[in-house]
Amino acid sequence: MNKLEQQVNTLLELCKRLSKENNDLRAQINHLNHERAALVEQKATVRTQVESMITRLRSMENV
């Protein structure tokens, strides 16, 4: 009976640890998704700026 109780306690501790790890990983995923979205937005902004510069340079070439 003591051995079974010990095994149950071990399993409970493992479940608690895995639950915490799962929560930590979910938070990390959420953070990385927000970071990725910000980088995608930043990339789009930079792309627009570069395209604008290229357009201006081409128009200066034609003058």
N, C-alpha and C positions, 0 to 999 in steps of 0.2 A: 504493500500500500504506500509506503514512504517513497519507493522508487517511482511509482506512478504519479504521486504528488509532485515530486521533483521534476519529472518529465513535463507535466502540465505547466509548472512554473517556468520551466525553460522555454516552452512553446509560447507562453504569454509574453515573456521578455522579448523573444524573437519577433512576435507580432507587433509589439510596441516599437521595437527598433525599426522594423520594416515600414511601419506606418509613418514614423518620423522621416525616414529616408525618402519615402514616397512623397510626402508633403514638401520636403526640401527640393526634390527633383522637379515637382510641379511648379514650385516657385521659381526655380532656375529656368525652366522652360518658358514660363511667362515672361520673365525678365529678358531672356534671349529673343523671344518673339517681338517684344517692344523695341529692343535694340535693333533687330533686323529691319523692322518697319521704318525706324528712324533713318537707318542707312540707305534703304531703298528710296526714301523721300529725298535724302541728301544727294544720292546719285542722280535722281531725276532733275534736281535743281542744277547740279553741275553740268549735266548733259545739255540742258537748255542754255546755260550760260556759254558753254563751248560752241554750241551750234550758232548762237547769236554772234559770237566773236568771229567765227568762220564766215558767216554771212557778211559781216562788216568788212572783213579783210578782202573778200571777193569783190565787194562793191568798190572798195578803194582801188583794187587792181584794174577795174574797168574804167576808172576816171582818167 
